[in-house]
Amino acid sequence: LTATGEDAQERYLAQAIESAPGYADARLALWSVQSARGAHEQAVATLAPLGAGGVQAVDIGMRRATSLLQLRRYDEAFAELKALAAERLAGRLQPARH
């Protein structure tokens, strides 16, 4: 990101998402900013429009589960992780890329 400071990054990413709501990379970057400042409810909402499939499914699911754990929504986090594991075991998901 070229924007400096969390507020500027958040505004920049929100504009990118407004222009392209399905832009997963912008949503994942915004999740990182929100998560870093402890805004886990917002972070979960940021990822909500992203589906469970695609090449970033593991990243999305793990980040969603991380936020849910921070919110102490353990049943939802477990369900997210269990679904990821089932998809991975069935061969429908590849490991997260880094």
mmCIF file as gemmi writes it, N, C-alpha and C atoms, coordinates in Angstrom:
data_model
loop_
_atom_site.group_PDB
_atom_site.id
_atom_site.type_symbol
_atom_site.label_atom_id
_atom_site.label_alt_id
_atom_site.label_comp_id
_atom_site.label_asym_id
_atom_site.label_entity_id
_atom_site.label_seq_id
_atom_site.pdbx_PDB_ins_code
_atom_site.Cartn_x
_atom_site.Cartn_y
_atom_site.Cartn_z
_atom_site.occupancy
_atom_site.B_iso_or_equiv
_atom_site.pdbx_formal_charge
_atom_site.auth_seq_id
_atom_site.auth_asym_id
_atom_site.pdbx_PDB_model_num
ATOM 1 N N . LEU Axp A 1 ? 0.83 -1.19 0 1 0 ? 1 A 1
ATOM 2 C CA . LEU Axp A 1 ? 0 0 0 1 0 ? 1 A 1
ATOM 3 C C . LEU Axp A 1 ? 0.867 1.243 0 1 0 ? 1 A 1
ATOM 4 N N . THR Axp A 2 ? 0.437 2.236 -0.735 1 0 ? 2 A 1
ATOM 5 C CA . THR Axp A 2 ? 1.171 3.496 -0.748 1 0 ? 2 A 1
ATOM 6 C C . THR Axp A 2 ? 0.651 4.457 0.31 1 0 ? 2 A 1
ATOM 7 N N . ALA Axp A 3 ? -0.541 4.236 0.802 1 0 ? 3 A 1
ATOM 8 C CA . ALA Axp A 3 ? -1.105 5.094 1.846 1 0 ? 3 A 1
ATOM 9 C C . ALA Axp A 3 ? -0.364 4.839 3.152 1 0 ? 3 A 1
ATOM 10 N N . THR Axp A 4 ? -0.123 5.911 3.898 1 0 ? 4 A 1
ATOM 11 C CA . THR Axp A 4 ? 0.542 5.748 5.184 1 0 ? 4 A 1
ATOM 12 C C . THR Axp A 4 ? -0.47 5.95 6.303 1 0 ? 4 A 1
ATOM 13 N N . GLY Axp A 5 ? -0.288 5.205 7.363 1 0 ? 5 A 1
ATOM 14 C CA . GLY Axp A 5 ? -1.21 5.288 8.489 1 0 ? 5 A 1
ATOM 15 C C . GLY Axp A 5 ? -2.425 4.411 8.253 1 0 ? 5 A 1
ATOM 16 N N . GLU Axp A 6 ? -2.926 3.836 9.348 1 0 ? 6 A 1
ATOM 17 C CA . GLU Axp A 6 ? -4.07 2.929 9.243 1 0 ? 6 A 1
ATOM 18 C C . GLU Axp A 6 ? -5.322 3.606 8.704 1 0 ? 6 A 1
ATOM 19 N N . ASP Axp A 7 ? -5.575 4.847 9.12 1 0 ? 7 A 1
ATOM 20 C CA . ASP Axp A 7 ? -6.776 5.545 8.64 1 0 ? 7 A 1
ATOM 21 C C . ASP Axp A 7 ? -6.728 5.749 7.135 1 0 ? 7 A 1
ATOM 22 N N . ALA Axp A 8 ? -5.585 6.171 6.636 1 0 ? 8 A 1
ATOM 23 C CA . ALA Axp A 8 ? -5.436 6.393 5.191 1 0 ? 8 A 1
ATOM 24 C C . ALA Axp A 8 ? -5.546 5.072 4.437 1 0 ? 8 A 1
ATOM 25 N N . GLN Axp A 9 ? -4.937 4.025 4.962 1 0 ? 9 A 1
ATOM 26 C CA . GLN Axp A 9 ? -5.026 2.72 4.322 1 0 ? 9 A 1
ATOM 27 C C . GLN Axp A 9 ? -6.467 2.24 4.278 1 0 ? 9 A 1
ATOM 28 N N . GLU Axp A 10 ? -7.173 2.428 5.384 1 0 ? 10 A 1
ATOM 29 C CA . GLU Axp A 10 ? -8.562 1.978 5.444 1 0 ? 10 A 1
ATOM 30 C C . GLU Axp A 10 ? -9.428 2.727 4.429 1 0 ? 10 A 1
ATOM 31 N N . ARG Axp A 11 ? -9.236 4.034 4.316 1 0 ? 11 A 1
ATOM 32 C CA . ARG Axp A 11 ? -9.997 4.823 3.332 1 0 ? 11 A 1
ATOM 33 C C . ARG Axp A 11 ? -9.672 4.373 1.907 1 0 ? 11 A 1
ATOM 34 N N . TYR Axp A 12 ? -8.411 4.2 1.627 1 0 ? 12 A 1
ATOM 35 C CA . TYR Axp A 12 ? -7.951 3.777 0.3 1 0 ? 12 A 1
ATOM 36 C C . TYR Axp A 12 ? -8.563 2.423 -0.066 1 0 ? 12 A 1
ATOM 37 N N . LEU Axp A 13 ? -8.504 1.475 0.86 1 0 ? 13 A 1
ATOM 38 C CA . LEU Axp A 13 ? -9.037 0.137 0.6 1 0 ? 13 A 1
ATOM 39 C C . LEU Axp A 13 ? -10.551 0.145 0.486 1 0 ? 13 A 1
ATOM 40 N N . ALA Axp A 14 ? -11.223 0.94 1.306 1 0 ? 14 A 1
ATOM 41 C CA . ALA Axp A 14 ? -12.683 1.049 1.217 1 0 ? 14 A 1
ATOM 42 C C . ALA Axp A 14 ? -13.098 1.588 -0.151 1 0 ? 14 A 1
ATOM 43 N N . GLN Axp A 15 ? -12.346 2.533 -0.679 1 0 ? 15 A 1
ATOM 44 C CA . GLN Axp A 15 ? -12.632 3.063 -2.021 1 0 ? 15 A 1
ATOM 45 C C . GLN Axp A 15 ? -12.429 1.982 -3.072 1 0 ? 15 A 1
ATOM 46 N N . ALA Axp A 16 ? -11.368 1.198 -2.933 1 0 ? 16 A 1
ATOM 47 C CA . ALA Axp A 16 ? -11.113 0.109 -3.881 1 0 ? 16 A 1
ATOM 48 C C . ALA Axp A 16 ? -12.248 -0.908 -3.852 1 0 ? 16 A 1
ATOM 49 N N . ILE Axp A 17 ? -12.728 -1.228 -2.658 1 0 ? 17 A 1
ATOM 50 C CA . ILE Axp A 17 ? -13.815 -2.204 -2.515 1 0 ? 17 A 1
ATOM 51 C C . ILE Axp A 17 ? -15.128 -1.638 -3.057 1 0 ? 17 A 1
ATOM 52 N N . GLU Axp A 18 ? -15.34 -0.361 -2.851 1 0 ? 18 A 1
ATOM 53 C CA . GLU Axp A 18 ? -16.547 0.272 -3.391 1 0 ? 18 A 1
ATOM 54 C C . GLU Axp A 18 ? -16.556 0.197 -4.911 1 0 ? 18 A 1
ATOM 55 N N . SER Axp A 19 ? -15.395 0.362 -5.509 1 0 ? 19 A 1
ATOM 56 C CA . SER Axp A 19 ? -15.279 0.294 -6.975 1 0 ? 19 A 1
ATOM 57 C C . SER Axp A 19 ? -15.392 -1.136 -7.494 1 0 ? 19 A 1
ATOM 58 N N . ALA Axp A 20 ? -14.879 -2.083 -6.709 1 0 ? 20 A 1
ATOM 59 C CA . ALA Axp A 20 ? -14.886 -3.494 -7.123 1 0 ? 20 A 1
ATOM 60 C C . ALA Axp A 20 ? -15.169 -4.361 -5.896 1 0 ? 20 A 1
ATOM 61 N N . PRO Axp A 21 ? -16.446 -4.547 -5.548 1 0 ? 21 A 1
ATOM 62 C CA . PRO Axp A 21 ? -16.811 -5.253 -4.317 1 0 ? 21 A 1
ATOM 63 C C . PRO Axp A 21 ? -16.248 -6.675 -4.195 1 0 ? 21 A 1
ATOM 64 N N . GLY Axp A 22 ? -15.997 -7.332 -5.297 1 0 ? 22 A 1
ATOM 65 C CA . GLY Axp A 22 ? -15.48 -8.695 -5.255 1 0 ? 22 A 1
ATOM 66 C C . GLY Axp A 22 ? -13.965 -8.787 -5.257 1 0 ? 22 A 1
ATOM 67 N N . TYR Axp A 23 ? -13.287 -7.647 -5.143 1 0 ? 23 A 1
ATOM 68 C CA . TYR Axp A 23 ? -11.822 -7.608 -5.179 1 0 ? 23 A 1
ATOM 69 C C . TYR Axp A 23 ? -11.274 -8.173 -3.868 1 0 ? 23 A 1
ATOM 70 N N . ALA Axp A 24 ? -10.974 -9.465 -3.875 1 0 ? 24 A 1
ATOM 71 C CA . ALA Axp A 24 ? -10.583 -10.175 -2.656 1 0 ? 24 A 1
ATOM 72 C C . ALA Axp A 24 ? -9.299 -9.624 -2.043 1 0 ? 24 A 1
ATOM 73 N N . ASP Axp A 25 ? -8.325 -9.259 -2.867 1 0 ? 25 A 1
ATOM 74 C CA . ASP Axp A 25 ? -7.065 -8.756 -2.313 1 0 ? 25 A 1
ATOM 75 C C . ASP Axp A 25 ? -7.281 -7.488 -1.488 1 0 ? 25 A 1
ATOM 76 N N . ALA Axp A 26 ? -8.158 -6.609 -1.949 1 0 ? 26 A 1
ATOM 77 C CA . ALA Axp A 26 ? -8.449 -5.387 -1.191 1 0 ? 26 A 1
ATOM 78 C C . ALA Axp A 26 ? -9.161 -5.728 0.108 1 0 ? 26 A 1
ATOM 79 N N . ARG Axp A 27 ? -10.069 -6.679 0.066 1 0 ? 27 A 1
ATOM 80 C CA . ARG Axp A 27 ? -10.78 -7.081 1.28 1 0 ? 27 A 1
ATOM 81 C C . ARG Axp A 27 ? -9.826 -7.74 2.286 1 0 ? 27 A 1
ATOM 82 N N . LEU Axp A 28 ? -8.906 -8.549 1.797 1 0 ? 28 A 1
ATOM 83 C CA . LEU Axp A 28 ? -7.938 -9.178 2.691 1 0 ? 28 A 1
ATOM 84 C C . LEU Axp A 28 ? -7 -8.138 3.307 1 0 ? 28 A 1
ATOM 85 N N . ALA Axp A 29 ? -6.602 -7.157 2.523 1 0 ? 29 A 1
ATOM 86 C CA . ALA Axp A 29 ? -5.746 -6.087 3.046 1 0 ? 29 A 1
ATOM 87 C C . ALA Axp A 29 ? -6.506 -5.251 4.079 1 0 ? 29 A 1
ATOM 88 N N . LEU Axp A 30 ? -7.772 -4.956 3.801 1 0 ? 30 A 1
ATOM 89 C CA . LEU Axp A 30 ? -8.58 -4.199 4.76 1 0 ? 30 A 1
ATOM 90 C C . LEU Axp A 30 ? -8.777 -5.007 6.034 1 0 ? 30 A 1
ATOM 91 N N . TRP Axp A 31 ? -8.996 -6.311 5.908 1 0 ? 31 A 1
ATOM 92 C CA . TRP Axp A 31 ? -9.096 -7.171 7.083 1 0 ? 31 A 1
ATOM 93 C C . TRP Axp A 31 ? -7.845 -7.022 7.945 1 0 ? 31 A 1
ATOM 94 N N . SER Axp A 32 ? -6.669 -7 7.317 1 0 ? 32 A 1
ATOM 95 C CA . SER Axp A 32 ? -5.408 -6.873 8.058 1 0 ? 32 A 1
ATOM 96 C C . SER Axp A 32 ? -5.352 -5.577 8.854 1 0 ? 32 A 1
ATOM 97 N N . VAL Axp A 33 ? -5.773 -4.485 8.236 1 0 ? 33 A 1
ATOM 98 C CA . VAL Axp A 33 ? -5.781 -3.184 8.918 1 0 ? 33 A 1
ATOM 99 C C . VAL Axp A 33 ? -6.771 -3.213 10.077 1 0 ? 33 A 1
ATOM 100 N N . GLN Axp A 34 ? -7.965 -3.704 9.818 1 0 ? 34 A 1
ATOM 101 C CA . GLN Axp A 34 ? -8.997 -3.749 10.863 1 0 ? 34 A 1
ATOM 102 C C . GLN Axp A 34 ? -8.59 -4.68 11.996 1 0 ? 34 A 1
ATOM 103 N N . SER Axp A 35 ? -8.044 -5.818 11.671 1 0 ? 35 A 1
ATOM 104 C CA . SER Axp A 35 ? -7.623 -6.779 12.68 1 0 ? 35 A 1
ATOM 105 C C . SER Axp A 35 ? -6.499 -6.205 13.54 1 0 ? 35 A 1
ATOM 106 N N . ALA Axp A 36 ? -5.57 -5.5 12.924 1 0 ? 36 A 1
ATOM 107 C CA . ALA Axp A 36 ? -4.446 -4.912 13.665 1 0 ? 36 A 1
ATOM 108 C C . ALA Axp A 36 ? -4.912 -3.902 14.702 1 0 ? 36 A 1
ATOM 109 N N . ARG Axp A 37 ? -6.004 -3.219 14.406 1 0 ? 37 A 1
ATOM 110 C CA . ARG Axp A 37 ? -6.5 -2.243 15.375 1 0 ? 37 A 1
ATOM 111 C C . ARG Axp A 37 ? -7.597 -2.816 16.272 1 0 ? 37 A 1
ATOM 112 N N . GLY Axp A 38 ? -7.834 -4.123 16.174 1 0 ? 38 A 1
ATOM 113 C CA . GLY Axp A 38 ? -8.781 -4.788 17.065 1 0 ? 38 A 1
ATOM 114 C C . GLY Axp A 38 ? -10.236 -4.652 16.675 1 0 ? 38 A 1
ATOM 115 N N . ALA Axp A 39 ? -10.512 -4.234 15.455 1 0 ? 39 A 1
ATOM 116 C CA . ALA Axp A 39 ? -11.889 -4.07 14.976 1 0 ? 39 A 1
ATOM 117 C C . ALA Axp A 39 ? -12.352 -5.376 14.327 1 0 ? 39 A 1
ATOM 118 N N . HIS Axp A 40 ? -12.501 -6.41 15.143 1 0 ? 40 A 1
ATOM 119 C CA . HIS Axp A 40 ? -12.777 -7.745 14.615 1 0 ? 40 A 1
ATOM 120 C C . HIS Axp A 40 ? -14.183 -7.896 14.045 1 0 ? 40 A 1
ATOM 121 N N . GLU Axp A 41 ? -15.168 -7.189 14.596 1 0 ? 41 A 1
ATOM 122 C CA . GLU Axp A 41 ? -16.521 -7.228 14.005 1 0 ? 41 A 1
ATOM 123 C C . GLU Axp A 41 ? -16.477 -6.677 12.582 1 0 ? 41 A 1
ATOM 124 N N . GLN Axp A 42 ? -15.791 -5.557 12.408 1 0 ? 42 A 1
ATOM 125 C CA . GLN Axp A 42 ? -15.644 -4.977 11.069 1 0 ? 42 A 1
ATOM 126 C C . GLN Axp A 42 ? -14.866 -5.924 10.161 1 0 ? 42 A 1
ATOM 127 N N . ALA Axp A 43 ? -13.841 -6.559 10.708 1 0 ? 43 A 1
ATOM 128 C CA . ALA Axp A 43 ? -13.028 -7.476 9.921 1 0 ? 43 A 1
ATOM 129 C C . ALA Axp A 43 ? -13.863 -8.652 9.402 1 0 ? 43 A 1
ATOM 130 N N . VAL Axp A 44 ? -14.718 -9.196 10.262 1 0 ? 44 A 1
ATOM 131 C CA . VAL Axp A 44 ? -15.604 -10.287 9.836 1 0 ? 44 A 1
ATOM 132 C C . VAL Axp A 44 ? -16.542 -9.787 8.735 1 0 ? 44 A 1
ATOM 133 N N . ALA Axp A 45 ? -17.105 -8.605 8.916 1 0 ? 45 A 1
ATOM 134 C CA . ALA Axp A 45 ? -18.022 -8.034 7.922 1 0 ? 45 A 1
ATOM 135 C C . ALA Axp A 45 ? -17.309 -7.773 6.605 1 0 ? 45 A 1
ATOM 136 N N . THR Axp A 46 ? -16.055 -7.384 6.651 1 0 ? 46 A 1
ATOM 137 C CA . THR Axp A 46 ? -15.287 -7.126 5.432 1 0 ? 46 A 1
ATOM 138 C C . THR Axp A 46 ? -15.155 -8.387 4.592 1 0 ? 46 A 1
ATOM 139 N N . LEU Axp A 47 ? -14.972 -9.523 5.255 1 0 ? 47 A 1
ATOM 140 C CA . LEU Axp A 47 ? -14.797 -10.784 4.534 1 0 ? 47 A 1
ATOM 141 C C . LEU Axp A 47 ? -16.112 -11.451 4.146 1 0 ? 47 A 1
ATOM 142 N N . ALA Axp A 48 ? -17.213 -11.037 4.751 1 0 ? 48 A 1
ATOM 143 C CA . ALA Axp A 48 ? -18.503 -11.709 4.543 1 0 ? 48 A 1
ATOM 144 C C . ALA Axp A 48 ? -18.9 -11.863 3.07 1 0 ? 48 A 1
ATOM 145 N N . PRO Axp A 49 ? -18.702 -10.862 2.214 1 0 ? 49 A 1
ATOM 146 C CA . PRO Axp A 49 ? -19.121 -11.026 0.82 1 0 ? 49 A 1
ATOM 147 C C . PRO Axp A 49 ? -18.29 -12.024 0.009 1 0 ? 49 A 1
ATOM 148 N N . LEU Axp A 50 ? -17.148 -12.433 0.533 1 0 ? 50 A 1
ATOM 149 C CA . LEU Axp A 50 ? -16.291 -13.358 -0.199 1 0 ? 50 A 1
ATOM 150 C C . LEU Axp A 50 ? -16.766 -14.774 0.018 1 0 ? 50 A 1
ATOM 151 N N . GLY Axp A 51 ? -16.903 -15.501 -1.055 1 0 ? 51 A 1
ATOM 152 C CA . GLY Axp A 51 ? -17.372 -16.876 -0.982 1 0 ? 51 A 1
ATOM 153 C C . GLY Axp A 51 ? -16.325 -17.811 -0.415 1 0 ? 51 A 1
ATOM 154 N N . ALA Axp A 52 ? -16.699 -19.055 -0.277 1 0 ? 52 A 1
ATOM 155 C CA . ALA Axp A 52 ? -15.822 -20.057 0.308 1 0 ? 52 A 1
ATOM 156 C C . ALA Axp A 52 ? -14.903 -20.704 -0.719 1 0 ? 52 A 1
ATOM 157 N N . GLY Axp A 53 ? -15.115 -20.435 -2 1 0 ? 53 A 1
ATOM 158 C CA . GLY Axp A 53 ? -14.3 -21.059 -3.034 1 0 ? 53 A 1
ATOM 159 C C . GLY Axp A 53 ? -13.21 -20.141 -3.541 1 0 ? 53 A 1
ATOM 160 N N . GLY Axp A 54 ? -12.511 -20.62 -4.524 1 0 ? 54 A 1
ATOM 161 C CA . GLY Axp A 54 ? -11.475 -19.815 -5.155 1 0 ? 54 A 1
ATOM 162 C C . GLY Axp A 54 ? -10.099 -20.057 -4.575 1 0 ? 54 A 1
ATOM 163 N N . VAL Axp A 55 ? -9.112 -19.455 -5.211 1 0 ? 55 A 1
ATOM 164 C CA . VAL Axp A 55 ? -7.721 -19.69 -4.829 1 0 ? 55 A 1
ATOM 165 C C . VAL Axp A 55 ? -7.384 -19.108 -3.461 1 0 ? 55 A 1
ATOM 166 N N . GLN Axp A 56 ? -8.165 -18.168 -2.974 1 0 ? 56 A 1
ATOM 167 C CA . GLN Axp A 56 ? -7.887 -17.544 -1.68 1 0 ? 56 A 1
ATOM 168 C C . GLN Axp A 56 ? -8.79 -18.076 -0.57 1 0 ? 56 A 1
ATOM 169 N N . ALA Axp A 57 ? -9.471 -19.161 -0.826 1 0 ? 57 A 1
ATOM 170 C CA . ALA Axp A 57 ? -10.436 -19.692 0.14 1 0 ? 57 A 1
ATOM 171 C C . ALA Axp A 57 ? -9.8 -20.003 1.489 1 0 ? 57 A 1
ATOM 172 N N . VAL Axp A 58 ? -8.603 -20.554 1.495 1 0 ? 58 A 1
ATOM 173 C CA . VAL Axp A 58 ? -7.949 -20.895 2.756 1 0 ? 58 A 1
ATOM 174 C C . VAL Axp A 58 ? -7.595 -19.618 3.519 1 0 ? 58 A 1
ATOM 175 N N . ASP Axp A 59 ? -7.014 -18.638 2.82 1 0 ? 59 A 1
ATOM 176 C CA . ASP Axp A 59 ? -6.692 -17.365 3.473 1 0 ? 59 A 1
ATOM 177 C C . ASP Axp A 59 ? -7.946 -16.716 4.059 1 0 ? 59 A 1
ATOM 178 N N . ILE Axp A 60 ? -8.997 -16.671 3.272 1 0 ? 60 A 1
ATOM 179 C CA . ILE Axp A 60 ? -10.24 -16.043 3.72 1 0 ? 60 A 1
ATOM 180 C C . ILE Axp A 60 ? -10.799 -16.772 4.939 1 0 ? 60 A 1
ATOM 181 N N . GLY Axp A 61 ? -10.877 -18.088 4.861 1 0 ? 61 A 1
ATOM 182 C CA . GLY Axp A 61 ? -11.419 -18.869 5.965 1 0 ? 61 A 1
ATOM 183 C C . GLY Axp A 61 ? -10.587 -18.77 7.233 1 0 ? 61 A 1
ATOM 184 N N . MET Axp A 62 ? -9.28 -18.804 7.093 1 0 ? 62 A 1
ATOM 185 C CA . MET Axp A 62 ? -8.412 -18.697 8.265 1 0 ? 62 A 1
ATOM 186 C C . MET Axp A 62 ? -8.526 -17.316 8.908 1 0 ? 62 A 1
ATOM 187 N N . ARG Axp A 63 ? -8.588 -16.287 8.095 1 0 ? 63 A 1
ATOM 188 C CA . ARG Axp A 63 ? -8.717 -14.933 8.644 1 0 ? 63 A 1
ATOM 189 C C . ARG Axp A 63 ? -10.075 -14.743 9.313 1 0 ? 63 A 1
ATOM 190 N N . ARG Axp A 64 ? -11.121 -15.271 8.673 1 0 ? 64 A 1
ATOM 191 C CA . ARG Axp A 64 ? -12.451 -15.175 9.282 1 0 ? 64 A 1
ATOM 192 C C . ARG Axp A 64 ? -12.454 -15.903 10.638 1 0 ? 64 A 1
ATOM 193 N N . ALA Axp A 65 ? -11.878 -17.095 10.679 1 0 ? 65 A 1
ATOM 194 C CA . ALA Axp A 65 ? -11.818 -17.856 11.932 1 0 ? 65 A 1
ATOM 195 C C . ALA Axp A 65 ? -11.002 -17.117 12.99 1 0 ? 65 A 1
ATOM 196 N N . THR Axp A 66 ? -9.91 -16.491 12.577 1 0 ? 66 A 1
ATOM 197 C CA . THR Axp A 66 ? -9.084 -15.725 13.519 1 0 ? 66 A 1
ATOM 198 C C . THR Axp A 66 ? -9.889 -14.602 14.161 1 0 ? 66 A 1
ATOM 199 N N . SER Axp A 67 ? -10.642 -13.865 13.343 1 0 ? 67 A 1
ATOM 200 C CA . SER Axp A 67 ? -11.466 -12.779 13.891 1 0 ? 67 A 1
ATOM 201 C C . SER Axp A 67 ? -12.55 -13.324 14.804 1 0 ? 67 A 1
ATOM 202 N N . LEU Axp A 68 ? -13.167 -14.416 14.41 1 0 ? 68 A 1
ATOM 203 C CA . LEU Axp A 68 ? -14.209 -15.016 15.247 1 0 ? 68 A 1
ATOM 204 C C . LEU Axp A 68 ? -13.637 -15.476 16.586 1 0 ? 68 A 1
ATOM 205 N N . LEU Axp A 69 ? -12.436 -16.012 16.584 1 0 ? 69 A 1
ATOM 206 C CA . LEU Axp A 69 ? -11.785 -16.392 17.84 1 0 ? 69 A 1
ATOM 207 C C . LEU Axp A 69 ? -11.534 -15.175 18.72 1 0 ? 69 A 1
ATOM 208 N N . GLN Axp A 70 ? -11.09 -14.082 18.115 1 0 ? 70 A 1
ATOM 209 C CA . GLN Axp A 70 ? -10.853 -12.857 18.872 1 0 ? 70 A 1
ATOM 210 C C . GLN Axp A 70 ? -12.146 -12.33 19.5 1 0 ? 70 A 1
ATOM 211 N N . LEU Axp A 71 ? -13.253 -12.575 18.825 1 0 ? 71 A 1
ATOM 212 C CA . LEU Axp A 71 ? -14.56 -12.152 19.33 1 0 ? 71 A 1
ATOM 213 C C . LEU Axp A 71 ? -15.166 -13.172 20.302 1 0 ? 71 A 1
ATOM 214 N N . ARG Axp A 72 ? -14.432 -14.238 20.552 1 0 ? 72 A 1
ATOM 215 C CA . ARG Axp A 72 ? -14.877 -15.325 21.421 1 0 ? 72 A 1
ATOM 216 C C . ARG Axp A 72 ? -16.141 -16.016 20.889 1 0 ? 72 A 1
ATOM 217 N N . ARG Axp A 73 ? -16.268 -16.01 19.59 1 0 ? 73 A 1
ATOM 218 C CA . ARG Axp A 73 ? -17.369 -16.717 18.928 1 0 ? 73 A 1
ATOM 219 C C . ARG Axp A 73 ? -16.822 -18.079 18.487 1 0 ? 73 A 1
ATOM 220 N N . TYR Axp A 74 ? -16.537 -18.887 19.484 1 0 ? 74 A 1
ATOM 221 C CA . TYR Axp A 74 ? -15.806 -20.121 19.286 1 0 ? 74 A 1
ATOM 222 C C . TYR Axp A 74 ? -16.539 -21.127 18.403 1 0 ? 74 A 1
ATOM 223 N N . ASP Axp A 75 ? -17.844 -21.254 18.561 1 0 ? 75 A 1
ATOM 224 C CA . ASP Axp A 75 ? -18.597 -22.214 17.748 1 0 ? 75 A 1
ATOM 225 C C . ASP Axp A 75 ? -18.506 -21.86 16.261 1 0 ? 75 A 1
ATOM 226 N N . GLU Axp A 76 ? -18.624 -20.577 15.956 1 0 ? 76 A 1
ATOM 227 C CA . GLU Axp A 76 ? -18.533 -20.145 14.555 1 0 ? 76 A 1
ATOM 228 C C . GLU Axp A 76 ? -17.12 -20.344 14.008 1 0 ? 76 A 1
ATOM 229 N N . ALA Axp A 77 ? -16.121 -20.036 14.832 1 0 ? 77 A 1
ATOM 230 C CA . ALA Axp A 77 ? -14.73 -20.225 14.403 1 0 ? 77 A 1
ATOM 231 C C . ALA Axp A 77 ? -14.455 -21.706 14.142 1 0 ? 77 A 1
ATOM 232 N N . PHE Axp A 78 ? -14.912 -22.564 15.04 1 0 ? 78 A 1
ATOM 233 C CA . PHE Axp A 78 ? -14.725 -24.004 14.865 1 0 ? 78 A 1
ATOM 234 C C . PHE Axp A 78 ? -15.41 -24.488 13.595 1 0 ? 78 A 1
ATOM 235 N N . ALA Axp A 79 ? -16.623 -24.018 13.356 1 0 ? 79 A 1
ATOM 236 C CA . ALA Axp A 79 ? -17.35 -24.42 12.144 1 0 ? 79 A 1
ATOM 237 C C . ALA Axp A 79 ? -16.586 -23.99 10.886 1 0 ? 79 A 1
ATOM 238 N N . GLU Axp A 80 ? -16.021 -22.792 10.911 1 0 ? 80 A 1
ATOM 239 C CA . GLU Axp A 80 ? -15.236 -22.297 9.767 1 0 ? 80 A 1
ATOM 240 C C . GLU Axp A 80 ? -14.02 -23.189 9.527 1 0 ? 80 A 1
ATOM 241 N N . LEU Axp A 81 ? -13.297 -23.494 10.59 1 0 ? 81 A 1
ATOM 242 C CA . LEU Axp A 81 ? -12.096 -24.32 10.465 1 0 ? 81 A 1
ATOM 243 C C . LEU Axp A 81 ? -12.444 -25.752 10.063 1 0 ? 81 A 1
ATOM 244 N N . LYS Axp A 82 ? -13.536 -26.268 10.601 1 0 ? 82 A 1
ATOM 245 C CA . LYS Axp A 82 ? -13.976 -27.622 10.256 1 0 ? 82 A 1
ATOM 246 C C . LYS Axp A 82 ? -14.35 -27.708 8.775 1 0 ? 82 A 1
ATOM 247 N N . ALA Axp A 83 ? -15.038 -26.683 8.269 1 0 ? 83 A 1
ATOM 248 C CA . ALA Axp A 83 ? -15.406 -26.651 6.852 1 0 ? 83 A 1
ATOM 249 C C . ALA Axp A 83 ? -14.162 -26.577 5.969 1 0 ? 83 A 1
ATOM 250 N N . LEU Axp A 84 ? -13.183 -25.765 6.369 1 0 ? 84 A 1
ATOM 251 C CA . LEU Axp A 84 ? -11.933 -25.689 5.61 1 0 ? 84 A 1
ATOM 252 C C . LEU Axp A 84 ? -11.232 -27.038 5.578 1 0 ? 84 A 1
ATOM 253 N N . ALA Axp A 85 ? -11.171 -27.7 6.718 1 0 ? 85 A 1
ATOM 254 C CA . ALA Axp A 85 ? -10.51 -29.002 6.788 1 0 ? 85 A 1
ATOM 255 C C . ALA Axp A 85 ? -11.219 -30.025 5.908 1 0 ? 85 A 1
ATOM 256 N N . ALA Axp A 86 ? -12.533 -30.026 5.927 1 0 ? 86 A 1
ATOM 257 C CA . ALA Axp A 86 ? -13.298 -30.967 5.095 1 0 ? 86 A 1
ATOM 258 C C . ALA Axp A 86 ? -13.042 -30.725 3.614 1 0 ? 86 A 1
ATOM 259 N N . GLU Axp A 87 ? -13.028 -29.463 3.22 1 0 ? 87 A 1
ATOM 260 C CA . GLU Axp A 87 ? -12.772 -29.12 1.819 1 0 ? 87 A 1
ATOM 261 C C . GLU Axp A 87 ? -11.349 -29.519 1.42 1 0 ? 87 A 1
ATOM 262 N N . ARG Axp A 88 ? -10.404 -29.286 2.303 1 0 ? 88 A 1
ATOM 263 C CA . ARG Axp A 88 ? -9.008 -29.629 2.03 1 0 ? 88 A 1
ATOM 264 C C . ARG Axp A 88 ? -8.846 -31.136 1.901 1 0 ? 88 A 1
ATOM 265 N N . LEU Axp A 89 ? -9.446 -31.887 2.839 1 0 ? 89 A 1
ATOM 266 C CA . LEU Axp A 89 ? -9.35 -33.345 2.789 1 0 ? 89 A 1
ATOM 267 C C . LEU Axp A 89 ? -10.008 -33.924 1.545 1 0 ? 89 A 1
ATOM 268 N N . ALA Axp A 90 ? -11.04 -33.26 1.062 1 0 ? 90 A 1
ATOM 269 C CA . ALA Axp A 90 ? -11.722 -33.705 -0.153 1 0 ? 90 A 1
ATOM 270 C C . ALA Axp A 90 ? -10.951 -33.301 -1.413 1 0 ? 90 A 1
ATOM 271 N N . GLY Axp A 91 ? -9.861 -32.55 -1.233 1 0 ? 91 A 1
ATOM 272 C CA . GLY Axp A 91 ? -9.042 -32.152 -2.375 1 0 ? 91 A 1
ATOM 273 C C . GLY Axp A 91 ? -9.569 -30.957 -3.136 1 0 ? 91 A 1
ATOM 274 N N . ARG Axp A 92 ? -10.512 -30.248 -2.556 1 0 ? 92 A 1
ATOM 275 C CA . ARG Axp A 92 ? -11.094 -29.095 -3.251 1 0 ? 92 A 1
ATOM 276 C C . ARG Axp A 92 ? -10.39 -27.777 -2.93 1 0 ? 92 A 1
ATOM 277 N N . LEU Axp A 93 ? -9.478 -27.785 -1.968 1 0 ? 93 A 1
ATOM 278 C CA . LEU Axp A 93 ? -8.743 -26.587 -1.606 1 0 ? 93 A 1
ATOM 279 C C . LEU Axp A 93 ? -7.255 -26.841 -1.656 1 0 ? 93 A 1
ATOM 280 N N . GLN Axp A 94 ? -6.512 -25.837 -2.072 1 0 ? 94 A 1
ATOM 281 C CA . GLN Axp A 94 ? -5.054 -25.897 -2.034 1 0 ? 94 A 1
ATOM 282 C C . GLN Axp A 94 ? -4.583 -25.146 -0.79 1 0 ? 94 A 1
ATOM 283 N N . PRO Axp A 95 ? -3.391 -25.463 -0.297 1 0 ? 95 A 1
ATOM 284 C CA . PRO Axp A 95 ? -2.873 -24.726 0.857 1 0 ? 95 A 1
ATOM 285 C C . PRO Axp A 95 ? -2.796 -23.235 0.569 1 0 ? 95 A 1
ATOM 286 N N . ALA Axp A 96 ? -2.859 -22.42 1.616 1 0 ? 96 A 1
ATOM 287 C CA . ALA Axp A 96 ? -2.764 -20.971 1.474 1 0 ? 96 A 1
ATOM 288 C C . ALA Axp A 96 ? -1.439 -20.616 0.815 1 0 ? 96 A 1
ATOM 289 N N . ARG Axp A 97 ? -1.462 -19.611 -0.031 1 0 ? 97 A 1
ATOM 290 C CA . ARG Axp A 97 ? -0.241 -19.134 -0.677 1 0 ? 97 A 1
ATOM 291 C C . ARG Axp A 97 ? 0.315 -17.961 0.107 1 0 ? 97 A 1
ATOM 292 N N . HIS Axp A 98 ? 1.622 -17.931 0.235 1 0 ? 98 A 1
ATOM 293 C CA . HIS Axp A 98 ? 2.259 -16.832 0.973 1 0 ? 98 A 1
ATOM 294 C C . HIS Axp A 98 ? 3.495 -16.376 0.268 1 0 ? 98 A 1
